[in-house]
Amino acid sequence: MNQEVNSHMDMKAIGEQIRQHRKVRGLTQEELAKESGLSTMSIRRYESGERIAPQSALIKIAKALGV
């Protein structure tokens, strides 16, 4: 149970970092999706912590955000 809580917190923290970097770049979720080659729905779910972003998606997002 404790690991599940930590995992959920990690998902939220990663999602918040994506959102913060996206906003600093002045991008919408749609623009980040286009630049990263991911769907807008995936970006929304990663940012909200609803879905765990696989490493491949995190790399695409990081490249699109320049981080």
VOPAGU-2260 file (C-alpha; in pm, 1 decimal, decimal comma):
REM VOPAGU-2260
SITE   aa  ch    i         X         Y         Z
SITE  MET   A    0       0,0       0,0       0,0
SITE  ASN   A    1     274,3     247,7      93,6
SITE  GLN   A    2     452,5     184,0    -236,9
SITE  GLU   A    3     126,5     252,3    -421,8
SITE  VAL   A    4      91,9     588,1    -242,6
SITE  ASN   A    5     453,3     680,5    -323,8
SITE  SER   A    6     403,3     581,5    -686,8
SITE  HIS   A    7      94,5     802,0    -708,2
SITE  MET   A    8     285,9    1092,9    -552,5
SITE  ASP   A    9     569,6    1041,9    -801,2
SITE  MET   A   10     323,8    1047,9   -1092,1
SITE  LYS   A   11     177,9    1374,2    -963,1
SITE  ALA   A   12     524,8    1526,8    -914,3
SITE  ILE   A   13     638,4    1431,1   -1264,5
SITE  GLY   A   14     314,3    1562,0   -1411,9
SITE  GLU   A   15     354,9    1891,3   -1228,2
SITE  GLN   A   16     709,7    1926,0   -1360,9
SITE  ILE   A   17     585,8    1868,6   -1715,5
SITE  ARG   A   18     314,3    2131,3   -1666,6
SITE  GLN   A   19     556,0    2385,8   -1518,5
SITE  HIS   A   20     812,4    2345,1   -1797,7
SITE  ARG   A   21     537,1    2361,0   -2059,7
SITE  LYS   A   22     401,3    2685,0   -1917,4
SITE  VAL   A   23     749,4    2840,5   -1893,4
SITE  ARG   A   24     789,0    2767,1   -2265,4
SITE  GLY   A   25     447,4    2922,9   -2325,5
SITE  LEU   A   26     305,9    2608,2   -2483,7
SITE  THR   A   27     -45,0    2470,6   -2466,9
SITE  GLN   A   28     -98,7    2101,0   -2409,2
SITE  GLU   A   29    -190,4    2072,1   -2776,6
SITE  GLU   A   30     134,4    2239,6   -2886,8
SITE  LEU   A   31     344,2    2020,2   -2659,1
SITE  ALA   A   32     164,2    1713,5   -2792,8
SITE  LYS   A   33     240,0    1815,4   -3149,3
SITE  GLU   A   34     606,0    1896,2   -3076,8
SITE  SER   A   35     658,4    1570,4   -2887,0
SITE  GLY   A   36     464,1    1348,1   -3126,1
SITE  LEU   A   37     225,3    1239,7   -2850,7
SITE  SER   A   38    -149,1    1281,9   -2823,5
SITE  THR   A   39    -302,0    1575,1   -2639,1
SITE  MET   A   40    -491,8    1328,3   -2420,6
SITE  SER   A   41    -165,4    1161,4   -2317,3
SITE  ILE   A   42     -13,8    1497,7   -2220,1
SITE  ARG   A   43    -325,4    1577,7   -2014,3
SITE  ARG   A   44    -312,8    1242,8   -1837,8
SITE  TYR   A   45      59,8    1267,5   -1763,7
SITE  GLU   A   46      22,0    1620,3   -1625,4
SITE  SER   A   47    -272,1    1523,1   -1405,3
SITE  GLY   A   48     -93,6    1214,5   -1275,6
SITE  GLU   A   49    -375,9     999,3   -1406,2
SITE  ARG   A   50    -135,1     797,3   -1617,9
SITE  ILE   A   51     229,2     696,6   -1577,9
SITE  ALA   A   52     438,3     825,3   -1866,3
SITE  PRO   A   53     667,6     557,4   -2006,9
SITE  GLN   A   54    1034,2     647,0   -2038,7
SITE  SER   A   55    1000,2     684,1   -2415,6
SITE  ALA   A   56     726,3     947,1   -2370,8
SITE  LEU   A   57     925,0    1133,1   -2104,4
SITE  ILE   A   58    1221,1    1154,0   -2343,1
SITE  LYS   A   59     999,2    1294,8   -2620,6
SITE  ILE   A   60     845,7    1548,7   -2380,2
SITE  ALA   A   61    1187,1    1651,4   -2244,9
SITE  LYS   A   62    1322,0    1704,8   -2597,0
SITE  ALA   A   63    1014,8    1907,3   -2695,0
SITE  LEU   A   64    1058,3    2122,1   -2382,0
SITE  GLY   A   65    1433,4    2156,5   -2423,6
SITE  VAL   A   66    1517,7    2006,5   -2083,2
